[in-house]
Structures are given as structure tokens and as C-alpha cells.
Amino acid sequence: MKPEDDIGVRVTGWNGRLEPLKSFEELPFHKGFKHLMDREGWRTPTRIQAYAIPIVLKNKGLIGVSATGSGKTLAYVLPMSYIMSKIPNSKTLVLAPTR
């Protein structure tokens, strides 16, 4: 799927094929973490999460613009927590939400 095919989503600066996330089950997270997501009722990603999470999991920079309450923070925190868990002795995570 091309990012432009999904109405309301525009991805620029991306070279290659971008497959949006269809389910949180696709994520490479630990089973216990997936259980917590299921318990919270997080089964289907929001639009911003569907596009942002695959980009961040590829360790690429991202600027996401979306309405308040659309799931932006989770879109950044979920993949970053996974990436940080794979880096030995990693203790630094920078998340800078702005208005």
C-alpha cells in the first residue's frame, strides 16, 4: 500500500514500501506486554499509530501531526520502549511532544 492511498495520511521522505500496522498482534513485543495491551483494550492501532510505529521500529526519525487524543504518544512510546529493550545498558529515551 502506498501511504497516499489512505485518505488523510501523507508520508514524505520515505524510500521504500510502507505497510501500515493492522493489529497490535503484529508487533514484536514480549507476550506479557501484549497481554497488558489486550487488557487495556488496545487491539487495533489508530491511524497515526498504524503509520508511525512501523517507521519508528525501523529506527527512523518521525514527525507526526494528528489531533489530540489520536494516540500519538503511544505511537512513539511503544516502538521506542521495544528498541530501548534491545540496546544493552540503554537508559536514555527522548520523547519531545510539542504544541
N, CA, C and O atoms as a Tinker XYZ file with bonds, in Angstrom:
   396  protein
     1  N      0.850000   -1.182000    0.000000    73     2
     2  CA     0.000000    0.000000    0.000000    64     1     3
     3  C      0.892000    1.241000    0.000000    63     2     4     5
     4  O      1.855000    1.324000    0.763000    81     3
     5  N      0.573000    2.176000   -0.838000    73     3     6
     6  CA     1.260000    3.461000   -0.827000    64     5     7
     7  C      0.629000    4.323000    0.264000    63     6     8     9
     8  O     -0.588000    4.280000    0.443000    81     7
     9  N      1.426000    5.107000    0.999000    73     7    10
    10  CA     0.845000    5.965000    2.029000    64     9    11
    11  C     -0.219000    6.903000    1.488000    63    10    12    13
    12  O     -1.168000    7.241000    2.195000    81    11
    13  N     -0.068000    7.327000    0.236000    73    11    14
    14  CA    -1.028000    8.267000   -0.338000    64    13    15
    15  C     -2.387000    7.625000   -0.600000    63    14    16    17
    16  O     -3.386000    8.325000   -0.764000    81    15
    17  N     -2.425000    6.283000   -0.638000    73    15    18
    18  CA    -3.679000    5.590000   -0.897000    64    17    19
    19  C     -4.658000    5.710000    0.264000    63    18    20    21
    20  O     -5.863000    5.544000    0.077000    81    19
    21  N     -4.158000    5.994000    1.448000    73    19    22
    22  CA    -5.014000    6.102000    2.619000    64    21    23
    23  C     -5.382000    7.568000    2.804000    63    22    24    25
    24  O     -4.519000    8.391000    3.112000    81    23
    25  N     -6.633000    7.896000    2.622000    73    23    26
    26  CA    -7.090000    9.282000    2.693000    64    25    27
    27  C     -6.732000    9.883000    4.039000    63    26    28    29
    28  O     -6.990000    9.285000    5.084000    81    27
    29  N     -6.148000   11.048000    4.013000    73    27    30
    30  CA    -5.814000   11.754000    5.240000    64    29    31
    31  C     -4.424000   11.465000    5.773000    63    30    32    33
    32  O     -4.036000   12.030000    6.795000    81    31
    33  N     -3.666000   10.609000    5.118000    73    31    34
    34  CA    -2.312000   10.299000    5.562000    64    33    35
    35  C     -1.345000   10.704000    4.468000    63    34    36    37
    36  O     -1.505000   10.341000    3.303000    81    35
    37  N     -0.339000   11.463000    4.869000    73    35    38
    38  CA     0.698000   11.865000    3.918000    64    37    39
    39  C      2.048000   11.531000    4.531000    63    38    40    41
    40  O      2.373000   11.994000    5.624000    81    39
    41  N      2.818000   10.743000    3.838000    73    39    42
    42  CA     4.150000   10.364000    4.291000    64    41    43
    43  C      5.131000   10.917000    3.278000    63    42    44    45
    44  O      5.001000   10.667000    2.079000    81    43
    45  N      6.119000   11.674000    3.760000    73    43    46
    46  CA     7.143000   12.216000    2.868000    64    45    47
    47  C      8.508000   11.774000    3.360000    63    46    48    49
    48  O      8.690000   11.498000    4.546000    81    47
    49  N      9.461000   11.708000    2.453000    73    47    50
    50  CA    10.822000   11.365000    2.819000    64    49    51
    51  C     11.025000    9.888000    3.093000    63    50    52    53
    52  O     12.053000    9.500000    3.648000    81    51
    53  N     10.076000    9.066000    2.719000    73    51    54
    54  CA    10.178000    7.625000    2.968000    64    53    55
    55  C     10.509000    6.931000    1.662000    63    54    56    57
    56  O      9.759000    7.029000    0.691000    81    55
    57  N     11.623000    6.236000    1.639000    73    55    58
    58  CA    12.013000    5.478000    0.447000    64    57    59
    59  C     11.713000    4.012000    0.711000    63    58    60    61
    60  O     12.271000    3.415000    1.632000    81    59
    61  N     10.863000    3.454000   -0.065000    73    59    62
    62  CA    10.517000    2.052000    0.120000    64    61    63
    63  C      9.030000    1.885000    0.354000    63    62    64    65
    64  O      8.250000    2.833000    0.262000    81    63
    65  N      8.669000    0.673000    0.653000    73    63    66
    66  CA     7.262000    0.325000    0.849000    64    65    67
    67  C      6.914000    0.446000    2.322000    63    66    68    69
    68  O      7.635000   -0.059000    3.183000    81    67
    69  N      5.830000    1.103000    2.601000    73    67    70
    70  CA     5.368000    1.283000    3.980000    64    69    71
    71  C      4.059000    0.532000    4.162000    63    70    72    73
    72  O      3.029000    0.906000    3.601000    81    71
    73  N      4.113000   -0.514000    4.941000    73    71    74
    74  CA     2.908000   -1.279000    5.246000    64    73    75
    75  C      2.389000   -0.821000    6.603000    63    74    76    77
    76  O      3.057000   -1.027000    7.616000    81    75
    77  N      1.213000   -0.204000    6.641000    73    75    78
    78  CA     0.679000    0.233000    7.927000    64    77    79
    79  C      0.350000   -0.970000    8.811000    63    78    80    81
    80  O     -0.009000   -2.044000    8.329000    81    79
    81  N      0.483000   -0.756000   10.092000    73    79    82
    82  CA     0.185000   -1.771000   11.100000    64    81    83
    83  C     -1.324000   -1.988000   11.134000    63    82    84    85
    84  O     -2.086000   -1.027000   11.233000    81    83
    85  N     -1.750000   -3.216000   11.053000    73    83    86
    86  CA    -3.187000   -3.508000   11.064000    64    85    87
    87  C     -3.673000   -3.969000   12.438000    63    86    88    89
    88  O     -4.850000   -3.824000   12.770000    81    87
    89  N     -2.758000   -4.524000   13.230000    73    87    90
    90  CA    -3.113000   -5.041000   14.548000    64    89    91
    91  C     -1.894000   -4.951000   15.457000    63    90    92    93
    92  O     -0.761000   -5.073000   14.992000    81    91
    93  N     -2.120000   -4.741000   16.737000    73    91    94
    94  CA    -1.011000   -4.739000   17.680000    64    93    95
    95  C     -0.384000   -6.127000   17.811000    63    94    96    97
    96  O      0.742000   -6.255000   18.291000    81    95
    97  N     -1.102000   -7.162000   17.388000    73    95    98
    98  CA    -0.568000   -8.526000   17.414000    64    97    99
    99  C      0.647000   -8.665000   16.502000    63    98   100   101
   100  O      1.467000   -9.562000   16.702000    81    99
   101  N      0.773000   -7.798000   15.513000    73    99   102
   102  CA     1.904000   -7.840000   14.579000    64   101   103
   103  C      3.206000   -7.367000   15.219000    63   102   104   105
   104  O      4.284000   -7.617000   14.679000    81   103
   105  N      3.121000   -6.700000   16.342000    73   103   106
   106  CA     4.302000   -6.110000   16.965000    64   105   107
   107  C      5.185000   -7.171000   17.612000    63   106   108   109
   108  O      4.687000   -8.186000   18.098000    81   107
   109  N      6.497000   -6.936000   17.618000    73   107   110
   110  CA     7.442000   -7.927000   18.146000    64   109   111
   111  C      7.623000   -7.844000   19.668000    63   110   112   113
   112  O      8.721000   -8.088000   20.169000    81   111
   113  N      6.583000   -7.509000   20.391000    73   111   114
   114  CA     6.708000   -7.325000   21.823000    64   113   115
   115  C      6.578000   -8.633000   22.588000    63   114   116   117
   116  O      6.029000   -9.616000   22.092000    81   115
   117  N      7.092000   -8.616000   23.790000    73   115   118
   118  CA     7.003000   -9.746000   24.707000    64   117   119
   119  C      5.536000  -10.089000   24.957000    63   118   120   121
   120  O      4.677000   -9.207000   24.953000    81   119
   121  N      5.257000  -11.357000   25.172000    73   119   122
   122  CA     3.891000  -11.831000   25.388000    64   121   123
   123  C      3.206000  -11.110000   26.551000    63   122   124   125
   124  O      2.018000  -10.796000   26.474000    81   123
   125  N      3.949000  -10.848000   27.621000    73   123   126
   126  CA     3.381000  -10.148000   28.776000    64   125   127
   127  C      2.954000   -8.730000   28.429000    63   126   128   129
   128  O      1.938000   -8.238000   28.920000    81   127
   129  N      3.737000   -8.082000   27.581000    73   127   130
   130  CA     3.408000   -6.723000   27.159000    64   129   131
   131  C      2.146000   -6.739000   26.295000    63   130   132   133
   132  O      1.283000   -5.870000   26.420000    81   131
   133  N      2.054000   -7.732000   25.426000    73   131   134
   134  CA     0.853000   -7.854000   24.598000    64   133   135
   135  C     -0.373000   -8.115000   25.465000    63   134   136   137
   136  O     -1.468000   -7.643000   25.162000    81   135
   137  N     -0.181000   -8.871000   26.548000    73   135   138
   138  CA    -1.291000   -9.123000   27.469000    64   137   139
   139  C     -1.787000   -7.808000   28.086000    63   138   140   141
   140  O     -2.993000   -7.587000   28.203000    81   139
   141  N     -0.854000   -6.946000   28.477000    73   139   142
   142  CA    -1.236000   -5.645000   29.044000    64   141   143
   143  C     -2.004000   -4.809000   28.018000    63   142   144   145
   144  O     -2.995000   -4.162000   28.356000    81   143
   145  N     -1.548000   -4.826000   26.779000    73   143   146
   146  CA    -2.231000   -4.069000   25.726000    64   145   147
   147  C     -3.640000   -4.598000   25.521000    63   146   148   149
   148  O     -4.587000   -3.828000   25.360000    81   147
   149  N     -3.772000   -5.921000   25.529000    73   147   150
   150  CA    -5.085000   -6.534000   25.371000    64   149   151
   151  C     -5.997000   -6.176000   26.541000    63   150   152   153
   152  O     -7.180000   -5.891000   26.356000    81   151
   153  N     -5.430000   -6.194000   27.747000    73   151   154
   154  CA    -6.206000   -5.849000   28.939000    64   153   155
   155  C     -6.742000   -4.425000   28.876000    63   154   156   157
   156  O     -7.848000   -4.151000   29.342000    81   155
   157  N     -5.957000   -3.522000   28.299000    73   155   158
   158  CA    -6.369000   -2.129000   28.163000    64   157   159
   159  C     -7.317000   -1.911000   26.984000    63   158   160   161
   160  O     -7.842000   -0.813000   26.797000    81   159
   161  N     -7.531000   -2.956000   26.193000    73   159   162
   162  CA    -8.434000   -2.843000   25.051000    64   161   163
   163  C     -7.770000   -2.298000   23.799000    63   162   164   165
   164  O     -8.455000   -1.866000   22.872000    81   163
   165  N     -6.456000   -2.312000   23.762000    73   163   166
   166  CA    -5.722000   -1.800000   22.596000    64   165   167
   167  C     -5.516000   -2.946000   21.614000    63   166   168   169
   168  O     -4.530000   -3.677000   21.708000    81   167
   169  N     -6.435000   -3.104000   20.681000    73   167   170
   170  CA    -6.349000   -4.201000   19.724000    64   169   171
   171  C     -6.023000   -3.704000   18.322000    63   170   172   173
   172  O     -5.292000   -4.350000   17.570000    81   171
   173  N     -6.566000   -2.567000   17.992000    73   171   174
   174  CA    -6.376000   -2.011000   16.663000    64   173   175
   175  C     -5.723000   -0.645000   16.787000    63   174   176   177
   176  O     -6.214000    0.205000   17.530000    81   175
   177  N     -4.626000   -0.415000   16.075000    73   175   178
   178  CA    -3.968000    0.886000   16.157000    64   177   179
   179  C     -4.787000    1.994000   15.517000    63   178   180   181
   180  O     -5.544000    1.761000   14.574000    81   179
   181  N     -4.626000    3.196000   16.041000    73   179   182
   182  CA    -5.235000    4.359000   15.405000    64   181   183
   183  C     -4.460000    4.645000   14.119000    63   182   184   185
   184  O     -3.421000    4.036000   13.866000    81   183
   185  N     -4.963000    5.560000   13.322000    73   183   186
   186  CA    -4.314000    5.879000   12.040000    64   185   187
   187  C     -2.866000    6.322000   12.247000    63   186   188   189
   188  O     -1.976000    5.843000   11.544000    81   187
   189  N     -2.612000    7.222000   13.192000    73   187   190
   190  CA    -1.243000    7.699000   13.420000    64   189   191
   191  C     -0.358000    6.554000   13.906000    63   190   192   193
   192  O      0.809000    6.477000   13.522000    81   191
   193  N     -0.891000    5.668000   14.742000    73   191   194
   194  CA    -0.120000    4.533000   15.236000    64   193   195
   195  C      0.186000    3.549000   14.112000    63   194   196   197
   196  O      1.288000    3.005000   14.043000    81   195
   197  N     -0.787000    3.321000   13.233000    73   195   198
   198  CA    -0.610000    2.371000   12.133000    64   197   199
   199  C      0.544000    2.759000   11.213000    63   198   200   201
   200  O      1.231000    1.890000   10.677000    81   199
   201  N      0.757000    4.047000   11.030000    73   199   202
   202  CA     1.836000    4.504000   10.155000    64   201   203
   203  C      3.121000    4.820000   10.914000    63   202   204   205
   204  O      4.213000    4.570000   10.403000    81   203
   205  N      3.011000    5.359000   12.113000    73   203   206
   206  CA     4.201000    5.780000   12.853000    64   205   207
   207  C      4.987000    4.604000   13.426000    63   206   208   209
   208  O      6.216000    4.594000   13.356000    81   207
   209  N      4.306000    3.627000   13.985000    73   207   210
   210  CA     5.006000    2.524000   14.655000    64   209   211
   211  C      5.946000    1.776000   13.705000    63   210   212   213
   212  O      7.091000    1.534000   14.087000    81   211
   213  N      5.533000    1.396000   12.492000    73   211   214
   214  CA     6.486000    0.722000   11.609000    64   213   215
   215  C      7.709000    1.584000   11.266000    63   214   216   217
   216  O      8.812000    1.060000   11.110000    81   215
   217  N      7.518000    2.885000   11.149000    73   215   218
   218  CA     8.642000    3.773000   10.850000    64   217   219
   219  C      9.605000    3.827000   12.026000    63   218   220   221
   220  O     10.816000    3.703000   11.841000    81   219
   221  N      9.085000    4.008000   13.224000    73   219   222
   222  CA     9.948000    4.105000   14.407000    64   221   223
   223  C     10.640000    2.769000   14.678000    63   222   224   225
   224  O     11.794000    2.756000   15.107000    81   223
   225  N      9.961000    1.645000   14.437000    73   223   226
   226  CA    10.590000    0.336000   14.638000    64   225   227
   227  C     11.768000    0.117000   13.694000    63   226   228   229
   228  O     12.646000   -0.701000   13.972000    81   227
   229  N     11.789000    0.840000   12.591000    73   227   230
   230  CA    12.934000    0.772000   11.684000    64   229   231
   231  C     14.023000    1.764000   12.092000    63   230   232   233
   232  O     14.987000    1.989000   11.360000    81   231
   233  N     13.846000    2.356000   13.291000    73   231   234
   234  CA    14.826000    3.282000   13.857000    64   233   235
   235  C     14.994000    4.528000   12.994000    63   234   236   237
   236  O     16.099000    5.053000   12.860000    81   235
   237  N     13.899000    4.994000   12.415000    73   235   238
   238  CA    13.898000    6.193000   11.585000    64   237   239
   239  C     13.256000    7.337000   12.355000    63   238   240   241
   240  O     12.410000    7.119000   13.222000    81   239
   241  N     13.662000    8.540000   12.034000    73   239   242
   242  CA    13.077000    9.720000   12.645000    64   241   243
   243  C     11.655000    9.928000   12.148000    63   242   244   245
   244  O     11.286000    9.476000   11.064000    81   243
   245  N     10.864000   10.623000   12.963000    73   243   246
   246  CA     9.464000   10.792000   12.611000    64   245   247
   247  C      8.916000   12.062000   13.236000    63   246   248   249
   248  O      9.202000   12.371000   14.392000    81   247
   249  N      8.140000   12.781000   12.476000    73   247   250
   250  CA     7.331000   13.875000   12.991000    64   249   251
   251  C      5.895000   13.513000   12.635000    63   250   252   253
   252  O      5.555000   13.366000   11.461000    81   251
   253  N      5.058000   13.371000   13.653000    73   251   254
   254  CA     3.663000   13.007000   13.420000    64   253   255
   255  C      2.758000   14.140000   13.847000    63   254   256   257
   256  O      2.890000   14.668000   14.951000    81   255
   257  N      1.853000   14.507000   12.987000    73   255   258
   258  CA     0.894000   15.572000   13.282000    64   257   259
   259  C     -0.493000   14.952000   13.239000    63   258   260   261
   260  O     -0.920000   14.417000   12.215000    81   259
   261  N     -1.190000   15.034000   14.370000    73   259   262
   262  CA    -2.512000   14.447000   14.464000    64   261   263
   263  C     -3.254000   15.116000   15.608000    63   262   264   265
   264  O     -2.644000   15.767000   16.455000    81   263
   265  N     -4.544000   14.958000   15.632000    73   263   266
   266  CA    -5.382000   15.605000   16.642000    64   265   267
   267  C     -5.096000   15.087000   18.050000    63   266   268   269
   268  O     -4.588000   13.980000   18.230000    81   267
   269  N     -5.428000   15.901000   19.032000    73   267   270
   270  CA    -5.323000   15.497000   20.427000    64   269   271
   271  C     -6.187000   14.267000   20.651000    63   270   272   273
   272  O     -7.330000   14.202000   20.196000    81   271
   273  N     -5.627000   13.292000   21.359000    73   271   274
   274  CA    -6.362000   12.071000   21.654000    64   273   275
   275  C     -6.307000   11.021000   20.561000    63   274   276   277
   276  O     -7.013000   10.015000   20.630000    81   275
   277  N     -5.472000   11.247000   19.547000    73   275   278
   278  CA    -5.410000   10.317000   18.424000    64   277   279
   279  C     -4.427000    9.173000   18.646000    63   278   280   281
   280  O     -4.377000    8.238000   17.847000    81   279
   281  N     -3.649000    9.236000   19.719000    73   279   282
   282  CA    -2.722000    8.153000   20.022000    64   281   283
   283  C     -1.283000    8.409000   19.639000    63   282   284   285
   284  O     -0.506000    7.463000   19.507000    81   283
   285  N     -0.904000    9.674000   19.454000    73   283   286
   286  CA     0.469000    9.999000   19.054000    64   285   287
   287  C      1.499000    9.514000   20.070000    63   286   288   289
   288  O      2.493000    8.894000   19.694000    81   287
   289  N      1.272000    9.790000   21.338000    73   287   290
   290  CA     2.266000    9.436000   22.355000    64   289   291
   291  C      2.519000    7.933000   22.359000    63   290   292   293
   292  O      3.671000    7.503000   22.397000    81   291
   293  N      1.474000    7.141000   22.322000    73   291   294
   294  CA     1.637000    5.686000   22.288000    64   293   295
   295  C      2.339000    5.254000   21.000000    63   294   296   297
   296  O      3.095000    4.283000   21.002000    81   295
   297  N      2.094000    5.962000   19.918000    73   295   298
   298  CA     2.742000    5.640000   18.650000    64   297   299
   299  C      4.249000    5.773000   18.738000    63   298   300   301
   300  O      4.969000    5.068000   18.032000    81   299
   301  N      4.740000    6.656000   19.583000    73   299   302
   302  CA     6.183000    6.833000   19.750000    64   301   303
   303  C      6.723000    5.958000   20.869000    63   302   304   305
   304  O      7.789000    5.360000   20.728000    81   303
   305  N      6.001000    5.877000   21.975000    73   303   306
   306  CA     6.497000    5.174000   23.160000    64   305   307
   307  C      6.571000    3.661000   22.947000    63   306   308   309
   308  O      7.547000    3.034000   23.359000    81   307
   309  N      5.568000    3.069000   22.316000    73   307   310
   310  CA     5.581000    1.619000   22.115000    64   309   311
   311  C      6.830000    1.145000   21.372000    63   310   312   313
   312  O      7.555000    0.295000   21.889000    81   311
   313  N      7.100000    1.665000   20.184000    73   311   314
   314  CA     8.296000    1.172000   19.489000    64   313   315
   315  C      9.594000    1.592000   20.159000    63   314   316   317
   316  O     10.570000    0.843000   20.130000    81   315
   317  N      9.626000    2.769000   20.759000    73   315   318
   318  CA    10.863000    3.195000   21.419000    64   317   319
   319  C     11.170000    2.318000   22.625000    63   318   320   321
   320  O     12.336000    2.012000   22.875000    81   319
   321  N     10.164000    1.907000   23.373000    73   319   322
   322  CA    10.413000    1.029000   24.513000    64   321   323
   323  C     10.951000   -0.311000   24.026000    63   322   324   325
   324  O     11.799000   -0.912000   24.687000    81   323
   325  N     10.473000   -0.784000   22.886000    73   323   326
   326  CA    10.982000   -2.031000   22.316000    64   325   327
   327  C     12.437000   -1.861000   21.883000    63   326   328   329
   328  O     13.285000   -2.699000   22.193000    81   327
   329  N     12.719000   -0.775000   21.167000    73   327   330
   330  CA    14.088000   -0.514000   20.710000    64   329   331
   331  C     15.031000   -0.394000   21.904000    63   330   332   333
   332  O     16.130000   -0.950000   21.892000    81   331
   333  N     14.602000    0.326000   22.925000    73   331   334
   334  CA    15.449000    0.522000   24.107000    64   333   335
   335  C     15.720000   -0.810000   24.818000    63   334   336   337
   336  O     16.795000   -0.992000   25.390000    81   335
   337  N     14.771000   -1.731000   24.789000    73   335   338
   338  CA    14.970000   -3.016000   25.453000    64   337   339
   339  C     15.998000   -3.874000   24.726000    63   338   340   341
   340  O     16.537000   -4.811000   25.315000    81   339
   341  N     16.280000   -3.579000   23.478000    73   339   342
   342  CA    17.240000   -4.351000   22.682000    64   341   343
   343  C     18.655000   -3.779000   22.731000    63   342   344   345
   344  O     19.595000   -4.411000   22.249000    81   343
   345  N     18.812000   -2.594000   23.308000    73   343   346
   346  CA    20.128000   -1.955000   23.377000    64   345   347
   347  C     20.698000   -2.179000   24.775000    63   346   348   349
   348  O     20.128000   -1.696000   25.754000    81   347
   349  N     21.818000   -2.907000   24.886000    73   347   350
   350  CA    22.391000   -3.174000   26.210000    64   349   351
   351  C     22.748000   -1.877000   26.949000    63   350   352   353
   352  O     23.289000   -0.940000   26.362000    81   351
   353  N     22.438000   -1.848000   28.228000    73   351   354
   354  CA    22.764000   -0.716000   29.111000    64   353   355
   355  C     22.153000    0.606000   28.653000    63   354   356   357
   356  O     22.654000    1.672000   29.010000    81   355
   357  N     21.110000    0.551000   27.890000    73   355   358
   358  CA    20.482000    1.765000   27.407000    64   357   359
   359  C     19.564000    2.331000   28.478000    63   358   360   361
   360  O     18.713000    1.620000   29.013000    81   359
   361  N     19.737000    3.611000   28.790000    73   359   362
   362  CA    18.934000    4.241000   29.828000    64   361   363
   363  C     18.335000    5.560000   29.377000    63   362   364   365
   364  O     17.692000    6.247000   30.170000    81   363
   365  N     18.532000    5.924000   28.132000    73   363   366
   366  CA    18.087000    7.227000   27.685000    64   365   367
   367  C     17.024000    7.081000   26.596000    63   366   368   369
   368  O     17.214000    6.369000   25.610000    81   367
   369  N     15.920000    7.762000   26.798000    73   367   370
   370  CA    14.856000    7.830000   25.812000    64   369   371
   371  C     14.402000    9.272000   25.765000    63   370   372   373
   372  O     14.067000    9.852000   26.797000    81   371
   373  N     14.387000    9.853000   24.586000    73   371   374
   374  CA    13.953000   11.236000   24.433000    64   373   375
   375  C     12.664000   11.239000   23.638000    63   374   376   377
   376  O     12.618000   10.804000   22.487000    81   375
   377  N     11.628000   11.735000   24.271000    73   375   378
   378  CA    10.338000   11.922000   23.623000    64   377   379
   379  C      9.958000   13.373000   23.861000    63   378   380   381
   380  O      9.842000   13.805000   25.008000    81   379
   381  N      9.765000   14.120000   22.799000    73   379   382
   382  CA     9.546000   15.558000   22.955000    64   381   383
   383  C      8.236000   15.982000   22.316000    63   382   384   385
   384  O      8.239000   16.531000   21.214000    81   383
   385  N      7.112000   15.738000   22.987000    73   383   386
   386  CA     5.840000   16.232000   22.449000    64   385   387
   387  C      5.785000   17.745000   22.536000    63   386   388   389
   388  O      6.208000   18.333000   23.531000    81   387
   389  N      5.270000   18.365000   21.505000    73   387   390
   390  CA     5.165000   19.823000   21.488000    64   389   391
   391  C      3.783000   20.231000   21.030000    63   390   392   393
   392  O      3.013000   19.412000   20.528000    81   391
   393  N      3.480000   21.484000   21.202000    73   391   394
   394  CA     2.218000   22.034000   20.714000    64   393   395
   395  C      2.493000   22.990000   19.595000    63   394   396
   396  O      1.562000   23.571000   19.037000    81   395
